[in-house]
């Protein structure tokens, strides 16, 4: 489960970076970034 969270977080961060440079999605990109950060934090908390 921990690996899945990191994979999702990486995909979301890559999507955020891509959207940042393309700049078509607007606020959706920032929502993806927040979801990625939350996924990483949950993985770190559950591991500790």
C-alpha positions in Angstrom: 0.0 0.0 0.0 2.9 2.4 0.8 4.4 1.9 -2.7 1.0 2.7 -4.3 0.8 6.0 -2.4 4.2 7.0 -3.6 3.4 6.0 -7.2 0.2 8.1 -7.1 2.1 11.0 -5.5 4.8 10.9 -8.2 2.2 10.8 -11.0 0.3 13.7 -9.5 3.5 15.7 -9.1 4.5 15.0 -12.7 1.0 16.1 -13.8 1.4 19.3 -11.8 4.8 20.1 -13.3 3.4 19.4 -16.8 0.4 21.5 -16.2 2.5 24.3 -14.7 4.4 24.6 -18.0 1.4 24.1 -20.2 -0.8 26.4 -18.0 -4.2 25.2 -19.4 -5.7 23.5 -16.3 -5.5 26.5 -13.9 -6.6 25.6 -10.4 -6.8 21.9 -11.1 -3.0 21.6 -11.2 -2.7 23.1 -7.7 -5.4 20.7 -6.4 -3.3 17.8 -7.8 -0.2 19.1 -6.0 -2.1 19.3 -2.7 -3.4 15.7 -3.1 0.2 14.5 -3.9 1.6 16.2 -0.8 -1.2 14.7 1.4 -0.5 11.2 -0.1 3.2 11.5 0.7 2.5 12.7 4.3 0.1 9.8 4.9 2.7 7.4 3.7 5.3 8.9 6.1 2.9 9.0 9.0 1.8 5.4 8.5 5.4 4.2 8.2 6.5 5.9 11.4 
